[in-house]
Amino acid sequence: MFTRHVPSRRHVTAALAAAAALALIGPRPVVSQTQPRLRVTAIPDEAPTELTRKFAPLGRYLEARLGMPVEWTPVTDYAAAVEALVNGKVDLAWFGGFTFIQAKVRSGNQVIPLVQRAEDQEFRSVFITGASSGIRTLADLKGRTFSFGSQSSTSGHLMPRSSLLQAGIDPERDMGRISFSGAHDATIAAVAGGKVDAGAVNISVWDKFVAEHKVDTTQVRVFYTTPPFYDYNWSVSTKMPAALRERLRQAFLDLSAETAEGKEILSLQRASRFIPTRPENYQGIEDAARSAGLL
């Protein structure tokens, strides 16, 4: 029984996600609070309805593989996802590299990454701008308005900021108005709508928008791509029983595009496959965060 749990905070995004869960998954029997279950959340790097849609088939798959109910718990922001896992409100969380580091530090190294997409070994961010902005390089951003994603986003803030600093550009000192859209799709909309001159987004979300014709590339273009870095992963607490942790890890590793179920799940997760990962992979993220004064 794949169920969903809605936090008590009456926030618009949580309400939207809850409504979407009901529409996508349908009514299910109520799960006893004493029955073992897997509670799952994700950083809200896209619209809540999209996150719920993406998770629905994965939740059903994990439920069948683990033999226990799976709950989807939407959160309102990146910090809430970190706190939910650290405080034991959820058992499994989809983090970006930076939010994983925040959870690791916040928990005293009691949060570990379980698996990542193969694509997350060499992830990138892209800087986008309007076609007629005249912006061609990072140096051209001086004095211009700019949007990051969430303040806790790896690909929407930390690594783009790191690239700017390495190029000798201090966003607060050298650029015009700086804003935080909260999510990659919102950044794309801000640039496309002319609300800011440029922005930084997750390359995966950008590619998805291009493929689905949700952005006009004759009007919005990429002018810089960051060097690769490790990014997203599924993380758990070290308090999770080792046997369950390994069953969960194996369930992700067994997903294959050769099956109809696996193909659907991997496509929605924008993954070719899942692979094991380890904390050491994210040391570069931690170093960048400390260097930028964000940790």
VOKEFI-166137 format. One line per field, with one value per atom (N, C-alpha, C, O): residue in one letter; atom name; x, y, z. Coordinates in steps of 0.1 Angstrom, whole numbers, plus 2048, in hexadecimal, padded with zeros to 3 digits. Layout:
% VOKEFI-166137
aa A ... $
at CA ... $
X X ... $
Y Y ... $
Z Z ... $
This chain:
% VOKEFI-166137
aa M M M M F F F F T T T T R R R R H H H H V V V V P P P P S S S S R R R R R R R R H H H H V V V V T T T T A A A A A A A A L L L L A A A A A A A A A A A A A A A A A A A A L L L L A A A A L L L L I I I I G G G G P P P P R R R R P P P P V V V V V V V V S S S S Q Q Q Q T T T T Q Q Q Q P P P P R R R R L L L L R R R R V V V V T T T T A A A A I I I I P P P P D D D D E E E E A A A A P P P P T T T T E E E E L L L L T T T T R R R R K K K K F F F F A A A A P P P P L L L L G G G G R R R R Y Y Y Y L L L L E E E E A A A A R R R R L L L L G G G G M M M M P P P P V V V V E E E E W W W W T T T T P P P P V V V V T T T T D D D D Y Y Y Y A A A A A A A A A A A A V V V V E E E E A A A A L L L L V V V V N N N N G G G G K K K K V V V V D D D D L L L L A A A A W W W W F F F F G G G G G G G G F F F F T T T T F F F F I I I I Q Q Q Q A A A A K K K K V V V V R R R R S S S S G G G G N N N N Q Q Q Q V V V V I I I I P P P P L L L L V V V V Q Q Q Q R R R R A A A A E E E E D D D D Q Q Q Q E E E E F F F F R R R R S S S S V V V V F F F F I I I I T T T T G G G G A A A A S S S S S S S S G G G G I I I I R R R R T T T T L L L L A A A A D D D D L L L L K K K K G G G G R R R R T T T T F F F F S S S S F F F F G G G G S S S S Q Q Q Q S S S S S S S S T T T T S S S S G G G G H H H H L L L L M M M M P P P P R R R R S S S S S S S S L L L L L L L L Q Q Q Q A A A A G G G G I I I I D D D D P P P P E E E E R R R R D D D D M M M M G G G G R R R R I I I I S S S S F F F F S S S S G G G G A A A A H H H H D D D D A A A A T T T T I I I I A A A A A A A A V V V V A A A A G G G G G G G G K K K K V V V V D D D D A A A A G G G G A A A A V V V V N N N N I I I I S S S S V V V V W W W W D D D D K K K K F F F F V V V V A A A A E E E E H H H H K K K K V V V V D D D D T T T T T T T T Q Q Q Q V V V V R R R R V V V V F F F F Y Y Y Y T T T T T T T T P P P P P P P P F F F F Y Y Y Y D D D D Y Y Y Y N N N N W W W W S S S S V V V V S S S S T T T T K K K K M M M M P P P P A A A A A A A A L L L L R R R R E E E E R R R R L L L L R R R R Q Q Q Q A A A A F F F F L L L L D D D D L L L L S S S S A A A A E E E E T T T T A A A A E E E E G G G G K K K K E E E E I I I I L L L L S S S S L L L L Q Q Q Q R R R R A A A A S S S S R R R R F F F F I I I I P P P P T T T T R R R R P P P P E E E E N N N N Y Y Y Y Q Q Q Q G G G G I I I I E E E E D D D D A A A A A A A A R R R R S S S S A A A A G G G G L L L L L L L L $
at N CA C O N CA C O N CA C O N CA C O N CA C O N CA C O N CA C O N CA C O N CA C O N CA C O N CA C O N CA C O N CA C O N CA C O N CA C O N CA C O N CA C O N CA C O N CA C O N CA C O N CA C O N CA C O N CA C O N CA C O N CA C O N CA C O N CA C O N CA C O N CA C O N CA C O N CA C O N CA C O N CA C O N CA C O N CA C O N CA C O N CA C O N CA C O N CA C O N CA C O N CA C O N CA C O N CA C O N CA C O N CA C O N CA C O N CA C O N CA C O N CA C O N CA C O N CA C O N CA C O N CA C O N CA C O N CA C O N CA C O N CA C O N CA C O N CA C O N CA C O N CA C O N CA C O N CA C O N CA C O N CA C O N CA C O N CA C O N CA C O N CA C O N CA C O N CA C O N CA C O N CA C O N CA C O N CA C O N CA C O N CA C O N CA C O N CA C O N CA C O N CA C O N CA C O N CA C O N CA C O N CA C O N CA C O N CA C O N CA C O N CA C O N CA C O N CA C O N CA C O N CA C O N CA C O N CA C O N CA C O N CA C O N CA C O N CA C O N CA C O N CA C O N CA C O N CA C O N CA C O N CA C O N CA C O N CA C O N CA C O N CA C O N CA C O N CA C O N CA C O N CA C O N CA C O N CA C O N CA C O N CA C O N CA C O N CA C O N CA C O N CA C O N CA C O N CA C O N CA C O N CA C O N CA C O N CA C O N CA C O N CA C O N CA C O N CA C O N CA C O N CA C O N CA C O N CA C O N CA C O N CA C O N CA C O N CA C O N CA C O N CA C O N CA C O N CA C O N CA C O N CA C O N CA C O N CA C O N CA C O N CA C O N CA C O N CA C O N CA C O N CA C O N CA C O N CA C O N CA C O N CA C O N CA C O N CA C O N CA C O N CA C O N CA C O N CA C O N CA C O N CA C O N CA C O N CA C O N CA C O N CA C O N CA C O N CA C O N CA C O N CA C O N CA C O N CA C O N CA C O N CA C O N CA C O N CA C O N CA C O N CA C O N CA C O N CA C O N CA C O N CA C O N CA C O N CA C O N CA C O N CA C O N CA C O N CA C O N CA C O N CA C O N CA C O N CA C O N CA C O N CA C O N CA C O N CA C O N CA C O N CA C O N CA C O N CA C O N CA C O N CA C O N CA C O N CA C O N CA C O N CA C O N CA C O N CA C O N CA C O N CA C O N CA C O N CA C O N CA C O N CA C O N CA C O N CA C O N CA C O N CA C O N CA C O N CA C O N CA C O N CA C O N CA C O N CA C O N CA C O N CA C O N CA C O N CA C O N CA C O N CA C O N CA C O N CA C O N CA C O N CA C O N CA C O N CA C O N CA C O N CA C O N CA C O N CA C O N CA C O N CA C O N CA C O N CA C O N CA C O N CA C O N CA C O N CA C O N CA C O N CA C O N CA C O N CA C O N CA C O N CA C O N CA C O N CA C O N CA C O N CA C O N CA C O N CA C O N CA C O N CA C O N CA C O N CA C O N CA C O N CA C O N CA C O N CA C O N CA C O N CA C O N CA C O N CA C O N CA C O N CA C O N CA C O N CA C O N CA C O N CA C O N CA C O N CA C O N CA C O N CA C O N CA C O N CA C O N CA C O N CA C O N CA C O N CA C O N CA C O N CA C O N CA C O N CA C O $
X 808 800 809 80E 80B 813 80A 801 80D 806 80E 81A 808 80F 80C 801 816 814 816 820 80D 80E 812 80B 81D 821 816 80D 816 80C 80C 802 817 818 80F 810 806 7FD 803 800 80B 813 80D 80A 80D 807 80E 807 81C 823 820 81E 81F 81B 80D 80B 804 7F6 7F5 7EE 7FD 7FD 803 7FD 80D 814 80A 809 803 7FA 7EF 7EB 7E9 7DF 7E3 7DC 7F0 7F5 7F7 7F5 7FB 7FD 7F0 7F0 7E6 7D9 7D4 7CF 7D7 7D3 7DB 7D5 7E8 7F1 7F0 7F0 7EF 7F0 7E2 7E0 7D8 7CB 7C9 7D3 7BD 7BB 7C1 7C0 7C7 7CD 7C8 7C4 7C9 7C5 7CE 7DA 7C9 7D2 7DC 7D8 7E8 7F3 7F4 7F4 7F4 7F6 803 80D 803 80F 819 825 815 81E 824 82D 81E 823 830 831 83B 847 844 83C 84A 848 854 85C 855 860 85B 852 860 85C 866 872 861 86B 868 85C 872 870 87B 884 87A 884 885 87B 891 892 888 888 881 878 87F 87D 887 88E 885 889 879 86F 862 861 858 84A 846 849 83F 83B 832 834 82A 822 82B 828 836 83F 847 849 84B 852 84A 84F 83D 834 832 832 830 82E 83A 839 846 853 854 85A 850 852 848 84B 83C 831 835 834 83B 83E 84A 84B 853 85F 85A 85E 850 84A 844 845 83C 836 840 83E 84B 855 85C 85E 860 866 85D 862 851 847 847 847 847 847 854 854 85F 86C 86F 875 86A 86D 862 865 856 84B 846 842 847 841 83B 83F 832 82C 836 840 834 83D 835 82A 83A 833 83B 847 835 83B 838 82C 842 840 846 852 83E 843 847 842 852 856 856 856 857 855 862 861 86D 87A 885 884 891 89D 8A0 8A4 8A0 8A4 89A 89F 88E 884 887 885 88C 890 89C 89C 8A5 8B1 8AC 8B0 8A4 8A0 897 897 88F 887 88F 88B 89A 8A2 8AA 8AB 8B0 8B8 8B0 8B5 8A4 89B 893 88A 895 88E 87F 878 87C 86E 86C 861 877 877 882 88C 882 88D 896 8A1 891 898 896 88A 8A1 89F 8A7 8B3 8A1 8A8 8AF 8A8 8BC 8C3 8CC 8D0 8CF 8DA 8E7 8E6 8F2 8FF 900 905 8FC 8FD 8F4 8F8 8E7 8DE 8E3 8E0 8E9 8EF 8F9 8F9 902 90D 907 90B 8FC 8F6 8F0 8F2 8EA 8E4 8EF 8EE 8FA 905 90B 90D 90E 913 909 90D 8FD 8F2 8F0 8ED 8F2 8EF 8FC 8FB 907 913 918 91C 917 91B 912 916 905 8FC 8F3 8E9 8F6 8EE 8F8 903 8F5 8FE 8F6 8EA 8FD 8F7 8F7 900 8EC 8EA 8ED 8F5 8E6 8E8 8E7 8E1 8EC 8EA 8E8 8EA 8E3 8E2 8F0 8F8 8F2 8FF 902 90E 8F8 8FA 8FF 905 8FD 901 910 915 917 926 92C 937 926 92B 920 91C 91A 90E 914 91F 90B 90F 903 8F8 906 8FC 8FF 90A 8F4 8F5 8F0 8E7 8F7 8F3 8EB 8EF 8DF 8D6 8D3 8D4 8D0 8CC 8C3 8C1 8BD 8B5 8BD 8C9 8B8 8BF 8C5 8CF 8BE 8C2 8C9 8CA 8CD 8D2 8E0 8E5 8E7 8F5 8FF 90B 8FA 903 909 902 916 91D 926 929 92B 935 931 928 937 934 938 931 942 946 93B 93A 933 928 91D 914 91D 913 915 90C 920 922 918 915 911 907 8FA 8F0 8F8 8EC 8E4 8E9 8D6 8CE 8CF 8D1 8CE 8D1 8C9 8C6 8C5 8BD 8C5 8C8 8C7 8CB 8BE 8B3 8BF 8B3 8B1 8AE 8B1 8B0 8BE 8C8 8BE 8CB 8D3 8DF 8CC 8D2 8D4 8D8 8D2 8D3 8E2 8E9 8E6 8F4 8F5 8FE 8EC 8ED 8E7 8E9 8DE 8D7 8DE 8DA 8E7 8EE 8FC 905 8FF 90D 917 921 915 920 920 92A 914 915 91C 924 919 920 92F 937 933 941 948 953 941 946 947 951 93E 93F 94B 952 94C 958 965 96E 966 972 975 980 96A 96C 96E 96F 970 972 966 967 95A 94E 947 944 946 93F 930 92E 927 919 913 90D 915 910 917 911 923 92B 92B 929 92C 92D 921 921 917 90B 900 901 8F5 8EA 8E1 8E7 8D4 8CC 8CD 8CC 8CF 8D0 8C3 8BF 8BD 8B1 8B3 8BB 8AA 8A9 89B 892 89A 88D 887 87A 88F 88A 88B 88B 88B 88B 88F 88F 895 89A 890 893 884 87A 876 873 876 873 87E 87B 88A 895 894 895 891 88F 883 885 879 86D 871 86D 879 87D 886 884 88F 897 88F 890 886 87E 874 871 86F 866 86C 865 87A 881 881 885 87E 87F 88D 890 896 8A5 8AC 8A7 8B9 8C1 8C6 8C8 8C9 8CF 8CC 8C7 8CF 8CD 8D5 8DA 8D6 8DD 8D4 8CC 8D4 8CB 8D2 8DC 8CC 8D0 8CF 8C5 8DA 8DA 8CF 8CA 8CC 8C2 8B4 8AD 8B0 8A4 8A3 899 8AE 8AF 8AD 8A5 8B4 8B3 8A4 89F 89E 890 887 87E 889 880 882 879 88F 891 88B 884 88C 887 877 871 871 863 85D 851 866 862 85B 852 860 85A 862 85F 86D 875 878 87C 878 87B 88A 88E 892 8A0 8A5 8B1 89B 89F 89E 8A3 897 896 89E 8A2 8A1 8A9 8B4 8B2 8C1 8CC 8D6 8D6 8DE 8E8 8F5 8F9 8FC 908 914 91F 912 91D 919 90E 921 91F 92A 936 927 931 939 935 945 94C 943 93A 946 93E 940 94A 936 936 92D 923 92F 925 919 91A 90D 901 8F8 8FB 8EC 8E1 8E3 8EB 8DC 8DD 8D1 8CA 8CE 8C4 8CC 8D5 8C8 8CF 8C6 8BA 8CD 8C6 8CE 8D9 8C7 8CE 8D5 8D1 8E0 8E8 8E0 8E3 8D5 8CC 8C3 8BE 8C2 8BA 8C1 8CD 8BA 8C0 8C8 8C4 8D4 8DD 8D6 8D8 8CF 8C8 8BE 8BE 8B6 8AD 8B4 8B0 8BF 8C7 8CC 8CC 8D1 8D6 8CB 8CD 8C0 8B4 8B0 8AC 8B0 8AC 8B6 8B2 8C3 8CD 8CC 8CD 8CA 8C9 8BD 8BD 8B2 8A6 8A9 8A4 8B0 8B4 8BE 8BC 8C7 8D1 8CB 8D0 8C0 8BA 8B1 8AC 8AE 8A6 8AD 8B8 8A5 8AB 8A1 895 8A7 89E 89A 892 89E 89A 88C 886 887 879 871 875 864 85A 85A 85A 85A 859 866 865 871 87E 880 885 87B 87D 875 879 868 860 866 867 86B 871 87D 87F 886 893 891 898 887 884 87F 883 876 871 87C 87C 885 890 89C 8A6 89A 8A4 8B2 8BC 8B1 8BD 8BE 8B4 8CA 8CD 8CD 8C9 8D2 8D3 8D7 8DC 8D5 8DA 8E7 8E8 8F0 8FD 900 8FA 908 90B 913 91A 912 91B 920 91C 928 92E 930 931 932 933 93F 93E 94A 956 954 95B 94A 947 943 945 93E 939 942 93E 94F 958 95A 95C 95B 95C 951 953 945 939 93B 938 93F 941 94C 94B 957 962 95D 960 955 950 947 947 93E 935 93D 939 947 94F 956 957 95B 963 95A 95E 94D 944 93D 934 940 93A 92C 924 928 91A 918 90D 923 922 929 92A $
Y 7F4 800 80C 810 812 81E 82A 82E 830 83B 847 847 852 85F 865 864 86D 874 882 886 88B 899 8A0 89E 8A8 8AE 8B7 8BB 8BA 8C2 8D0 8D7 8D5 8E3 8E5 8DE 8EF 8F1 8FB 907 8F5 8FD 8F9 8EE 903 901 8F6 8ED 8F5 8EB 8DD 8D3 8DC 8CF 8CB 8BF 8D4 8D1 8CD 8C3 8D3 8CF 8C1 8B9 8BE 8B1 8A6 89C 8A9 89F 89D 891 8A7 8A6 89E 895 8A0 899 88A 882 888 87A 872 867 878 872 86F 865 879 877 86D 865 86C 863 855 84B 854 847 841 835 84A 845 842 841 841 83E 830 827 830 824 822 82C 816 813 81B 81D 81F 826 81C 811 821 819 81B 827 810 812 818 815 821 828 81F 823 813 80A 800 7F9 800 7F7 7FC 808 7F4 7F8 7FE 7F8 809 810 818 81C 81B 823 831 832 83B 849 850 850 856 85B 86A 86E 872 880 883 87B 890 895 8A4 8AA 8A9 8B8 8BD 8B6 8C8 8CD 8D5 8E1 8CE 8D6 8D8 8DE 8D2 8D4 8D6 8D5 8D9 8DB 8CE 8C3 8D0 8C5 8BA 8AE 8BE 8B5 8AC 8A0 8B2 8AB 8A0 895 8A4 89B 88F 884 892 887 87D 871 883 87B 872 866 878 870 865 85A 867 85D 852 847 854 84A 83C 833 83A 82C 827 81B 82F 82B 826 81C 82E 82A 81C 814 819 80C 801 7F6 804 7FA 7F7 7EB 801 7FF 7F8 7EF 7FB 7F4 7E5 7DD 7E1 7D3 7CC 7C1 7D3 7CD 7CC 7C2 7D5 7D5 7CE 7CA 7CD 7C6 7CF 7C9 7DC 7E5 7F1 7F5 7F8 804 80F 810 817 822 82F 830 839 846 851 852 859 864 871 873 878 883 890 892 898 8A4 8AE 8AF 8B6 8C0 8CE 8CE 8D8 8E6 8EC 8F5 8E8 8ED 8E3 8D9 8E7 8DE 8DB 8D0 8E6 8E4 8DA 8D3 8DA 8D1 8C3 8BA 8C0 8B3 8AE 8A2 8B7 8B3 8B0 8A6 8B9 8B7 8AA 8A3 8A7 89B 88F 886 88D 881 881 877 88D 88E 88B 884 88F 88D 881 87F 878 86B 86C 863 877 879 871 86D 86E 866 85D 85E 852 848 849 844 84F 850 85E 862 864 872 873 86E 87A 87D 88B 895 88B 897 89B 893 8A8 8AC 8AB 8A8 8AC 8AB 8B4 8AF 8C0 8CA 8C7 8C7 8C3 8BF 8B3 8B1 8A9 89E 8A2 89D 8AB 8B0 8B7 8B5 8BF 8C5 8BB 8BD 8B1 8A6 89E 89B 89C 894 89C 897 8A9 8B2 8B4 8B3 8B6 8B9 8AD 8AE 8A0 894 88F 884 895 890 883 879 883 878 86C 861 86E 863 862 85A 869 868 863 869 859 854 853 851 855 854 845 83E 841 833 830 828 837 835 843 84C 843 84F 84A 83F 853 850 850 857 848 848 856 85A 85E 86C 875 87F 872 87A 87A 881 871 871 87D 881 882 88E 897 899 89D 8A6 8B4 8B7 8BC 8C9 8D3 8CF 8E0 8EA 8F3 8F3 8F9 902 910 912 91A 928 92B 929 931 934 943 94A 948 956 958 94F 964 967 969 96D 965 965 973 974 97E 98B 993 99F 98C 992 998 9A1 992 996 98F 992 986 97F 973 96B 972 967 95F 954 966 960 963 96B 95C 95F 96E 974 973 981 98B 996 987 990 991 999 989 989 995 998 99B 9A7 9B1 9B6 9B5 9BF 9BB 9C3 9AE 9A9 9A2 99D 9A1 999 98A 986 983 974 96C 971 960 957 94A 943 947 939 931 937 925 91D 91E 929 913 913 916 913 91D 920 913 913 908 8FB 8F2 8E6 8F7 8EF 8EE 8F8 8E2 8DF 8E5 8ED 8E1 8E5 8F2 8F8 8F7 904 90F 91B 90C 917 915 91C 90A 908 907 90F 8FE 8FC 908 90C 90E 91A 925 92D 927 931 92F 938 922 91E 922 927 920 923 932 937 93A 948 94D 956 948 94C 949 951 93D 939 942 944 948 952 960 969 961 96F 977 983 971 978 975 96A 97F 97E 982 98E 979 97C 988 991 989 994 9A1 9AC 9A1 9AD 9B2 9BE 9A8 9AC 9AB 9B1 9A4 9A3 9AC 9B2 9AD 9B5 9AE 9A7 9AF 9A8 999 993 992 984 97E 984 974 96E 95F 959 959 94A 946 949 93F 93B 92F 92E 927 91C 90F 904 90F 902 905 911 8FB 8FD 901 90A 8FB 8FF 90E 915 913 921 92A 935 926 92E 92F 93A 924 924 92E 936 92D 936 945 94E 947 955 95B 967 953 957 959 963 94F 950 95B 961 95F 96A 977 981 978 985 98B 996 983 988 98A 992 982 983 982 97C 987 986 978 974 971 963 95B 960 94E 945 939 936 931 924 919 91A 90E 903 8F6 8F5 8EC 8DE 8DA 8DC 8D4 8D0 8C6 8C6 8BD 8B3 8B9 8B5 8C3 8CA 8D2 8D2 8D9 8E0 8D7 8DA 8CC 8C2 8BD 8BB 8BB 8B6 8C1 8BE 8CD 8D8 8DA 8DC 8D8 8D9 8CE 8D0 8C1 8B6 8B6 8B2 8BC 8BC 8C9 8CC 8D1 8DE 8E8 8EF 8E8 8F1 8FE 907 8FF 90B 90D 903 919 91D 920 92B 917 919 924 928 92A 935 942 94D 941 94C 94B 955 93F 93D 933 928 936 92E 92C 934 921 91E 926 925 92D 933 92E 932 926 920 914 913 90A 8FD 8FA 8FC 8F7 8F5 8E8 8DF 8E7 8DA 8D0 8D4 8C3 8B8 8B7 8BB 8B2 8B0 8A5 8A2 89F 895 89C 8A7 897 89E 895 88F 893 88C 87E 877 87B 86D 86A 873 85D 859 856 84E 85D 85C 856 857 84F 849 84C 850 84A 84B 83E 833 840 834 82C 820 832 82A 820 817 821 817 80A 809 7FF 7F2 7EE 7F1 7E8 7E6 7DD 7DE 7D3 7CA 7D1 7CF 7DA 7E2 7EB 7ED 7F1 7FA 7F3 7F9 7E7 7E0 7DB 7DB 7D8 7D4 7E0 7DF 7EC 7F8 7FB 7FF 7FB 7FD 7F4 7F9 7E7 7DE 7E0 7DE 7E4 7E7 7F2 7F1 7FC 807 801 804 7F9 7F4 7EB 7E9 7E4 7DB 7E1 7DA 7EE 7F5 7F4 7F8 7F0 7EE 7F3 7F1 7FA 7FF 7F4 7F6 7E7 7DC 7D7 7CF 7DC 7D8 7E4 7F0 7E2 7EE 7F6 802 7EF 7F7 7FF 80A 7F8 7FF 80B 815 809 813 820 82B 81D 829 830 83C 829 82F 836 842 830 837 843 84D 842 84E 859 865 857 862 867 873 85F 863 869 86E 869 86E 867 86E 85A 852 847 841 843 837 82B 820 82D 822 829 834 821 825 81E 812 824 81E 821 82A 819 81C 829 82D 82F 83B 83B 832 845 845 854 85C 856 864 86B 877 864 86A 871 87A 86C 872 881 888 885 892 89C 8A7 898 8A0 8AD 8B8 8AD 8B9 8C3 8CF 8BD 8C6 8CD 8D9 8C5 8CB 8D5 8E0 8D3 8DD 8E9 8F4 8E8 8F4 8FC 908 8F5 8FB 903 90F 8FD 904 910 91B 90E 919 925 931 922 92D 932 93B 92D 932 92E 935 923 91E 912 90D 90E 903 907 8FF $
Z 800 800 800 80A 7F5 7F4 7F8 7F1 804 809 809 806 80D 80D 81B 820 820 82C 82A 823 82F 82D 83A 844 83A 847 84C 845 859 85F 85B 85C 857 852 846 83C 847 83C 832 832 82A 820 812 810 809 7FC 7F5 7EF 7F5 7EE 7F3 7EB 800 806 802 7FF 802 7FE 7F0 7EC 7E7 7D9 7D7 7D0 7DE 7DD 7E2 7DC 7ED 7F2 7E9 7E7 7E3 7D9 7CD 7C8 7C9 7BD 7C1 7B8 7CD 7D1 7D0 7CC 7D5 7D4 7C6 7C3 7BD 7AF 7A8 7A0 7AB 7A4 7AA 7A2 7B7 7BD 7C0 7C0 7C3 7C6 7D4 7DB 7D9 7E7 7EB 7E4 7F7 7FC 80B 811 810 81E 827 824 832 83C 842 846 843 849 858 85D 860 86E 871 86B 87B 87E 885 886 88A 890 886 889 87A 870 869 866 868 862 854 84C 851 844 840 849 834 82F 82B 823 832 830 828 82B 81D 813 810 810 80E 80A 800 7FC 7FB 7F1 7F2 7F5 7EF 7EE 7E3 7D8 7E5 7DB 7D1 7D0 7C8 7BE 7B1 7A8 7B1 7A7 7AD 7BA 7A5 7AB 7B3 7AF 7BE 7C6 7BF 7C1 7B5 7AE 7A5 7A3 7A0 797 79F 79B 7AB 7B4 7B8 7B8 7BB 7BE 7B2 7B4 7A6 79A 798 794 79A 797 7A1 79E 7AE 7B8 7B8 7BC 7B3 7B4 7B0 7B7 7A3 7A0 7A7 7AA 7AB 7B4 7C1 7C7 7C7 7D4 7D3 7DC 7C8 7C7 7C5 7CB 7BE 7BC 7CA 7CD 7D1 7DE 7E8 7EF 7E7 7F0 7ED 7F6 7E0 7DC 7E0 7E5 7DE 7E1 7F0 7F4 7F7 806 80E 819 808 80F 81B 825 819 823 81D 811 823 81E 81C 823 812 80F 80F 809 817 818 811 813 80A 804 80C 80E 811 819 813 813 80D 806 811 81C 80E 817 810 804 818 812 80D 804 812 80D 810 816 80B 80C 81B 81E 823 831 838 841 834 83A 837 83F 82A 827 82F 834 832 83A 848 84E 84E 85C 85D 867 853 853 855 85D 84D 84E 85B 862 85E 86A 877 880 877 883 883 88B 879 879 874 877 86E 869 85C 859 855 848 849 851 841 841 835 835 82A 81D 817 817 813 80D 800 800 7F7 7EA 7EC 7ED 7ED 7F0 7E4 7DB 7E3 7DA 7E2 7EE 7DB 7E3 7EF 7F9 7ED 7F8 804 80F 801 80C 812 81E 80B 812 81C 827 817 820 82C 838 82A 836 83F 84C 83A 843 84A 856 843 849 855 85F 852 85D 868 874 864 86F 877 883 872 87A 880 887 87F 884 87D 884 870 867 869 867 86C 86E 862 862 857 84A 840 83F 838 82E 820 820 815 808 804 806 7FF 7FC 7ED 7EA 7E4 7D6 7CF 7D4 7C3 7BA 7AC 7A9 7A4 796 790 794 785 77F 77A 77A 776 771 77C 779 789 793 796 79F 78F 791 78A 78F 780 779 775 76A 780 77E 77B 77D 775 772 774 775 775 775 768 763 764 758 75C 764 756 758 74B 740 74D 742 742 74C 736 735 729 721 728 71C 710 711 705 6F8 6F5 6EE 6F9 6F5 701 700 70B 717 715 71C 70B 709 712 712 71A 724 71D 717 71C 715 71F 71C 729 732 741 743 74A 758 75C 764 755 758 754 75A 74A 746 750 74F 75B 765 76F 777 76E 777 775 76A 780 77F 77B 77A 778 773 77E 788 77C 785 783 777 78E 78D 797 7A2 793 79B 79D 794 7AA 7AD 7B0 7AE 7B4 7B7 7C6 7CB 7CD 7DC 7E1 7DB 7ED 7F3 7F7 7F8 7F9 7FD 7F1 7F2 7E5 7D9 7D4 7D4 7D1 7CC 7BE 7BC 7B5 7A7 7A4 79A 7AD 7AB 7B3 7B0 7BB 7C3 7C6 7C1 7CE 7D2 7C7 7C7 7BE 7B3 7A9 7A5 7A6 79D 7A5 79F 7B2 7B9 7B9 7B8 7BB 7BB 7AD 7AD 7A2 795 794 78E 799 799 7A1 79C 7AD 7B5 7AF 7AF 7A8 7A2 796 792 790 785 78A 782 797 79C 79E 79F 79F 7A0 7AD 7B0 7B6 7C2 7C0 7BD 7C0 7BD 7C4 7BE 7D1 7D9 7D6 7D7 7D3 7D0 7C2 7BF 7B9 7AB 7A2 797 7A6 79E 7A3 7AE 79B 79F 7A9 7B2 7A8 7B2 7B1 7A6 7BD 7BD 7C4 7CE 7BE 7C3 7C4 7BD 7CC 7CD 7C9 7D1 7BE 7B9 7C1 7C2 7C8 7CF 7C8 7CE 7BB 7B3 7A5 7A0 79E 791 786 77E 787 77D 77F 775 78B 78E 789 784 789 784 775 76F 76E 760 75C 753 764 761 763 75C 76D 770 765 761 760 754 748 741 745 739 73A 72F 746 747 748 74A 748 749 757 758 761 76F 773 77C 76E 770 763 75A 763 757 755 749 75F 75E 76B 775 76A 775 773 769 77E 77E 782 78B 77A 77C 77A 774 780 77E 76F 769 76A 75C 758 74D 762 75F 75D 754 766 764 757 750 754 748 73C 733 73B 730 72F 724 73B 73B 735 72D 739 733 724 71D 720 711 70A 700 70F 709 708 6FE 712 713 70D 70E 707 701 70A 707 717 721 721 729 71A 719 70A 703 706 6F8 6F7 6FC 6F2 6F1 6E8 6E7 6E0 6D8 6E0 6DC 6EC 6F5 702 707 706 712 70E 708 711 70D 719 722 717 721 71C 710 726 722 72A 727 734 73C 742 748 742 749 753 750 75F 76A 767 760 76D 76E 775 77C 772 779 788 78D 78F 79D 7A1 79A 7AC 7B2 7B7 7BD 7B4 7B9 7C0 7CB 7BB 7C2 7C7 7C1 7D2 7D7 7E0 7E4 7E2 7EC 7F8 7F9 803 810 81B 81A 825 830 83D 83C 848 855 858 854 85F 863 86D 870 873 87C 875 87B 868 860 862 860 865 866 85A 84F 85C 850 846 83A 84A 841 838 82C 83E 836 82D 821 832 829 81D 812 81E 813 809 7FD 80F 806 7FE 7F2 804 7FE 7F3 7E8 7F6 7EC 7E0 7D5 7E3 7D8 7CF 7C3 7D5 7CE 7C3 7B8 7C7 7BE 7B3 7A7 7B7 7AE 7A4 799 7A8 79F 794 78B 795 78B 77E 77C 774 766 75C 75D 752 747 73E 735 741 739 73D 735 748 74C 74B 74B 748 747 754 753 75F 76C 76E 771 76C 76D 764 768 758 74E 752 750 757 75B 767 767 771 77C 779 77D 772 76E 765 767 75C 754 75C 75A 766 76E 778 77B 77C 784 77C 781 76F 765 768 76A 768 76C 761 75D 75E 756 75F 75B 76B 775 782 783 78D 79A 79D 79A 7A4 7A8 7B7 7BC 7BD 7CB 7CC 7C3 7D8 7DA 7E9 7F0 7EC 7F9 7FD 7F5 80A 80F 809 806 806 801 7F4 7F0 7EC 7DF 7E0 7D6 7EC 7ED 7F5 7F9 7F6 7FD 7F6 7FC 7E8 7E0 7E3 7E3 7E4 7E7 7F5 7F6 7FF 80C 80C 812 804 803 7FD 801 7F2 7EB 7F4 7F4 7FC 805 810 813 815 81F 819 820 80D 807 804 805 800 7FD 809 808 815 822 823 82A 81D 81E 828 829 82F 838 845 84E $
